[in-house]
């Protein structure tokens, strides 16, 4: 998929790159985020939120929890993202109360 996204960026087909990023491919957002966020801010935030949800479901150790915190930090860096990041962190704290390391990593949100 990355090769096609590179070609699509040369062709200025960011609509198709955004389609490739959905529902939760945060790597596409990391690579083309500057352009995609200027064109599709709500869709980009949704992709990052979906990626954080997937990470929270599958994470098992502190390293994974730090990755979730990094994803939430990316979300918070954009307009309107602080509220979304705080909501997601609260949801994870409620959903996974026995994961004390996750709660510790998410305490700043």
Secondary structure, DSSP 8 states (H G I E B T S, - for coil): -HHHHHHHHHTT-HHHHHHHHTTT-HHHHHHHHHHHHHH-HHHHHHHHHHHHHHHHHH--SHHHHHHHHHHHHHHHTSTTHHHHHHHHHHHHHHHTTT-HHHHHHTTT-
